[in-house]
Amino acid sequence: MSAPVLSFENLGLNQGVRWLFRGIDLHIAARDRLALIGRNGTGKTTLLRLIAEEIEADEGRRTIVPGTHVVLLEQDPDLAGHDTLKDWALHGEDAPEAHEVEAIAGQLGIDLAKPAATASGGERRRAAISRALAQNPDVLLLDEPTNHLDLAAIDWLEDWLGRYTGAFIAISHDRTFLKRLTKATLWLDRGTLRRADIGFGGYDAWVEKVYADEAKAAERMDAKLKIETHWLHRGVTARRKRNQGRLTKLWELREQRAEMLGPTGTAKLAISSDEVKTKSVIFADNISKSFGTGDEQRVIIKDFTLRIQRGDRIGIVGANGAGKTTLLKLLTGEIEPDSGRIRRAKTLDSVVIDQQRSLLQPDKRLRDILADGGDWIDLRGERKRIEAYLKDFLFDPGLADAKVGTLSGGEQSRLLLAREFSKLSNLLVLDEPTNDLDMETLDLLQEVIADYDGTVLIVSHDRDFLDRTVTITLGLDGSGTVDIVAGGYEDWEKRRRPARTPSKKPGKKAAAPPPPSPSKPAKLSYKDQRDLDRLPGEIEKLEAEIAEAEEALADPDLYRADPDRFHALTKRIETARAAREAHEERWLEVAEMAEALGAG
């Protein structure tokens, strides 16, 4: 690594009752492209603010090359006291030149004359980007830069950063953004900062190795410590492996839906069987929607037809203003079309998750939000202890009585997801669900959606998340036409840009198996086929055994009242998890073999 332009040695920050992090060394070189990864609440945003000198450290030494200009793009800047977005963008001692701000704003498609008080999240984000980039930074600190941006703006920002000659550190949940731009990864984890000189594409493998090394060291821990850390570490890695297996099923569902769509995406309604019709939950038949009148009339949706079936996962993508929200409201019945008709199953019972954290009162406890203050939560018709449910959503069970106001923004988003997913429903509507979520929560969200029994409608600009989640993508370009593509964002992008060269394609599908070699057998062996068929059932039994034991361990008084039973349950969980992990790895192996043979 070249000589640093900015360094921290032995950095520490105390939050009053605990050290958020301590003993951190950080060196930033002139052309570094760094991804900063970590769970919500670990201090990623705080670390950026320390680097930008917005707050002071309690320990450590900061060294910077004279003349180095550091700029922080905040996740949610305070626009109070400014009449317009332009007033805010040009405020302060180090305010950029007005013409430079306006030039970038024009390319991002934002009118800086917009009143600051009424600006949307996307408009505020574009104004903040315009201000930050126009300051010509040597070190650029990006806190969730793609939040609230549409696909066109994300493409523009990626292109700008690709040509940028300074250093940047990016906090982002957008895997595609990080994979395309970063060259090294910083991982903030339990108060420690690790660095690997690999792009984000190698992050998962690196984390798996760290966890594996820790698992070996954990064998020397006593049982109580192991059970407290096990769900945090190995539970995360197991979730990732299970999600890889779920992707195999996702490809199969996409193939099935592709067979029901014509070559241009038009639904083959004439050949739909009675079975397909009975599975339909929403049927949009040649619908159109416009706003305005006369010369001011704008067509938002034109001649759109689609039969949505039970179990479909529908992704809706497009630039801001293209009509995504209008289409979502049409499908859910919030508004009616100007022409055509929409039929919805009478049994539809929907839950809408739109990340409105304002609904979470800061003075309430987590158990108040999830279980009305009780010890048990009604989970889609079943009951579960609040501590066990908190663990399902990556919370420490001890936080059940913590106040909502003590959580980070991402943790509050995760809490909102936990509350809404507990409700009984058969239609799930997710409006930008990935904003403010960390990578592990995104893995969890992918898992919960994959296991959801009903139909899912997702509006999102997170390309990787859509590729891992949806069976059909509805792409809007603002002309009124809606592309219907069996697949995710990458499949829609291929439809839009058929001449794009392979070297510029985004990353491969995460679970796409390698092509089979000519020497491979034509079918699975008896043993492989037997494992493929039986292991899902074995894994399900082990997960039920683990859940039962974990529920018993959720009793905070168990260790004191019956230590022998505590240790027995701990051992039982460890044994079951080890068996489950072995079964999952074996099933993924044979599933990939079967997929490769089918592709051949």
C-alpha positions, 0 to 999 in steps of 0.5 A: 500500500502506498503512503497514507494521506490520513491515519489513525493510530490506537483510535478509541471512542467511549460512549459513557458506559462502554467503548464503542471501539478501541485500539483501532489503526486506520490508514488511508492512501491517496487512491484507496477505494474502501468498503466499510462493512459492519452490523448496524450499531457497530459504529460505522457512521461514527467512524466516518464522523471521527475521520471527518473531525466532526467529533473527537476521539477519546484515545488515539492520534490522527495524522493527515498530510497538510492540504488534504481535504476530507468531505463527508456525505452524510446519510441524513443531513440537517437542512433546518434553517435553509430556505432551499436546497441550493441555500443548504448546498452553498452554506458554510466556510468550505462551501463549493462554487455555485456553478460546480454544484449546479452542474452536478445537480443538473446531471443528477436531475435535481432542481436546487430551487426546491424548498428544503422543508418539503424536499423528498428523501431522493431530492435531499440525497441528490443535493447532498451529493452535489455539495459533496462532490463539488467540494473537490475532496481528496478523501470522500466519506460516503454514508449510504450514498445510494439510499433514495437514489433511482437506478439512473442516479446510481449509474451516474454516481458509479461512473463519477466514482470510477473516474475519481482520482482521490480516495473514498470510504463507502458505507453501503448495503448495495452489494452491486455498488460495492462490488463494482467500485471497491478494492479493499474492505474494512470490517468493523466488528465488535469494537475491532477494525479489520482490513483485507486488500480485496474488493467487496466481491471477496468479503463473504469468503473472508468473513467465513474464514474469520468465523471459522478461525474463531470457532476453533478458538471458541472450543476453549470457551465455557459452554455459556460463552459459546451459546451467547456467541454461537447464534451471532457468528455461525448462525450468520454463516449458516444463513448465507449457505441456506440462502445459496440453496434457496437461490437454486429454487429461485432459478427454477421458479423463474424458469417456470414463470418464463414459460408462462410469459410470451417472448415480449413479456406479454402474459399467455392468458389464452393458454392458462390452465384452470389450475393457474387461474385458481392460483391467481391473486391479482389479474391486471387486464390491459390497464392504463393510467394517466395523470393530468388533462389535455396537453398536460396529460402524462401516460404513466401505465399503458396497456399493461397485462399480468396475472400474478400468482400465489407465491410470485415475488414481483420486483418493480424497478425504474427511475424516480417518476417512472411510475413505480408507486402508481403501478404498486397502488394499482396492483394493491387497489389503492387507486383504480385504472382509467381503462382495463380492469384489475381483479384481486382474490377476495382472500388477499390480506396484505401487510405493507412495510415502507420503512417509516421508522417514525411509527416507532416511539423512541420511549417504548421498549422492544417488547412493547413494539413486538408483543405489547409488553408481554413475554410472548409474540403471536407469530402468524398464528403461533406463539414464540417467546420474545427473546427467541424472536429477537434472536431471529432478527439478529438482536441480542435477547437481552435488548427486550427491555431496551428503549427504541430510541437507543437503537441505530437507524438500521436497527430500528428498520430491522425492528420494524421488519420484525414487527410486520413479518409477525403479522398474519398475511398472504400479500407482502408489500415492501417499499424500498425495504433495504434502506439502512440495513446491514449485510447480515440483515439483508441476508435475513430478509432474503431468507424470510421472503424466500420462506414466505408462503404468500405473494410479495411485491417489492419496489427497490433500487437494490440490484443485488437484492432483486437478483437474489429475491424476485421471480419476475421484474416489472421494469418501467422507463417512464413511457408508460410501457412496462417490461415483464421479465422472468428474473431479476434486475440483471435480466431486465438490464439485459433486456434493455441493453442487448448489445452490452459487452460482456466486460461491462456486465454486472456480477454473475448470479450468485448461485449460477452453477459452473457448466458441466464438463463432458466427463460428468455422468448423465445423472446423479448417482443413487447416493447423490440422488438419495441425499438430494431428496432426503436432506431437506427433511433432515435439515428441517427436523434439526432446525425444529430441534434447535428452535425447541432447545433455544426456546428453553435457553431463552429463560434468563433464570435457567442457568442459575436454577438448573445449570446441568440442564443448561449445559445439556441444552447447550451441547444439544444445540451445538451437536444439532447445528454441526449436523445441520451445517454438514447436511446443508453443505452436502445438500448444496453440493448435490443440488449444484450437481443436479443443476449442472446436469440439468443445464447440460 
